[in-house]
Amino acid sequence: MCANVIVAEDDAKQAELVRRYLEREGHAVTVVTEGLAALEQARRGEPDLLVLDVMMPRADGLDVLRVLRSEGRELAVLMLTARSTEDDLLLGLDLGADDYMTKPYSPRELMARVRTLLRRTRREAHGGEDPVVRVGALAVDPRRHEVTVDGVRVPCTPAEFRLLVTMAAEPERVFTREQLLAELHGFDRYISSRTVDVHIMNLRKKIERSPRRPDRLLTVFGVGYKLVDPAKKASRASAR
């Protein structure tokens, strides 16, 4: 599964190590050492994955990620950082990162994360003839990797898209945070379930009329979240 990967890392030794491991698995790799170059490369062609260091000259990784997501670019992003607090990790996820690794890291674990991200994004983008799933005015198209609300396309990160695919397949089902976290990262991850809350918050900004008063992506307090059709919910309420 050859992919086009950008590695944005200002530490020459780290960048070379990551490049060697990626090329060993058959990927085409472009290495850049500062933030503006990372932006330029990400805007060229259609890269599959950006391995993005947080601390870089000219523009840091968070700024790069913020700009790419604001432009609607949906490539997968794996962030690398020396910051290890949960708030730092959540900030990256809030901006649209799909996964996060703290330094120092094992190159073998890094490649396992890369394989997982590429496998999932490729499956979603080239999923054969998977039918469009509709939950009221919300439509999720796994084959085209598209989400629309009332016919208007909504840009989603790969992680956000995976959550919607999972929940739209079983509308009204209540998913726990742990179940959704497993869908994103697998059961072998030691990462807070608060990351799911961040993705849900970002999705609400995109698919709800009023993110502060959601009627589509609902919280089930003490349990988790569910996706519903607001029209059906209103119809049931009026019938009572």
N, C-alpha and C positions, 0 to 999 in steps of 0.2 A: 504494500500500500504506500506508494511513493507520494510524498506531499511536498508542497512548497512552504518552507518554514523560514521565518525571519527571526534571528536571534539578536536582541538589542541588549548588549551587556558591555559596560565600559572597562571591566576587568579583563585584560587580554588573555590571561591564563584560563579564567572561567569560560570566556567565549570560545576559546580554542577547544577546551574539553567538551563543551556542549556540542560544538560543530562536529567534532570527530564522532561522537556517539550517534548523532543524528544521521550523518552521512553513512555510518556503518550499517544503518537500517535502510539505506536507499533513498533518503530524503534529499531534496535539493535545498541547500542552506545558503542564506545571505546573512552575513554578520555586519551589524552596525554598532557604533560605539557611543552614540549620543542621541538624544530624544528627537530632534528635528529630522535627522536621517531616518529614524524609525518611522516617523510619520510619512515621510516621502516614499519609503519602500512599501509601506502598508497600503498606500494609495495607488501604487502601480500594480497592474494586473489583478490577479485574484489569489493572494496568499491564503493558505489553509490555516496557518497557525502563526501566532506571534508569541515568542518566548521573551518576556519583557521585564527587565530589571527595573526596580523602582527608582533607585538613586543613580541618575545619569546627568551629565552636563547638558546645558542649553535648554532642555525640557525634561523634567523627570517623568518616570513611567506613568504616574497617576495623571499627569497633564496629557500625555500621549493618549492614554486610554480614554480620558474624558472627551478629547476631540474626536477620536475615531468613532466612539459610540454616538456622539452628537451628529456626526455625518451619516449615521445609519449603517456603518460598516459592521458586518456580522461575523467576521472571522473569529475563530476561537483564540482566546488570550489566556496564556499561563503566565502569571506574575511571579517574579523572584524577588525576595526582599530579605534584608538583614533585620528588619523590624519583626518582632514576634508577638506583640500584644494583640489581643483579640480585636480591639478597636481598629488597629491598623489593617488587620485582615478583612474586617467587615467593610472598611472604607473602600478597599480595592474591589470587593464583590459588589458593593453599592454602585460603583462606577461602571460595572459591567464585566469584570474579570470572570472567567469560567472556572479557574482553579488558581491556587496560591501555594507556593512553596517557600519556606523560610531557610535561610542560609545558616550554617552549612548544610548541604543536602547530599544525598547519595545519587550519583549519576544514574544508577540502575533504577532508583525510584523515580527520578525525573523522566526517564524513558518510559517507564510504566504509565506515568501520568499522561505523557504525550500520546502513547498508543491508545489509551482510553479516550482521550479527547478526540483524536482523529477518527477512531472507530465510530464513536457516537455521532459526530458531525457528518461523516460520510454516509452513515446509515440514514440519517434524517434527510440529507440533501439528495440522496439517490435511493430512496426507499421503494423503488419499483412502482407498483400501481396502488399503493396504499390510498384508500379513499379519503376524501376530505371529511373531517369530523366537525360537526356543527353543534353548538350549544347556544340556542337562540341566535342572536345576531353575530355571535363569535364563531369564526371558522378557522380551523387549523388544518393546513395542507402539508402532511409529512413529506410528500414527494417533492414539492417545490420549496419546502422549508419556509412557508409563508403563514402569517396570521393576519386576519382581517376582522374588523368590527364594523358592521353596517356597510360592508363592501370597501372600506378604507384600509389599506395595508398598514400594519403596525410593525415597526422594526423591533425584533427581539434578539437578545444575545442567545448563543447556543444553550446556555443553562436555563434561561427563561423559557426557551422553546421546549426543552425537554420536560419542564414542569407542566406546561400547558398540554403537551401531547399526553402525558400521563393522566392528568386530571380530566381532560376532555373525553378520554376514552371511557371514563366511568363517571358521568355527571351525577351529582348529588351524593357521591360517595365521600365520606370523610377520611382524608389521608392524615396520618400523624406526621409530625415534623421528621421523625426518624425514618419513616417510609419514603418521604420525599428526598431526604438527604441521601438515602441509599440509592435512589434513582440517579441522583446527581454524581455521587462520588463512590458508591459501593460501600459495603459493610466494613471494609477494612480501614476506613478513614477515621482519624482522631481529630475531628473538627466540630465545632459547636453547631448545634441545630439552629442557632440564631442566624446562620447563613441563609437558611430557608426563609426566615422572616424578611431578610433584606431583599431577596429575589421576589417575594410576594409583594412587598411594598413597591418595588420598581414596576412590577407587572400591573399593579393597580393604577399607577400613574398613566399607563398606556392603554388599558382596556376598560377602565371605569369612567363613567361620566363625572363622578365625584369621588376621588380616591379616599377622602376622609369619611365618606358614607357609602361604602361599596355595596352594590346589590348583585354582583356577579361572582366575585372571588371572595368568599365569606370566611370569617374566622369562626370556628367552633371552639369556644373557650374551654381551655383545659385539655383539648384533644389535638386540634390541628386546623386544616383548611378543607373547603370543598368548593367546586365550581358548579354554578347553577345557571339556569335560564331565568333572568329577571321577569320575563313575561309570564312564565308558568308560576313563579312565586307570587306575583301580583294576582293572577287568576285564582290561585288557591285561597289567598287572603280574602278576596271579594266574595268567594263562595261560602265563607263561614258565616 
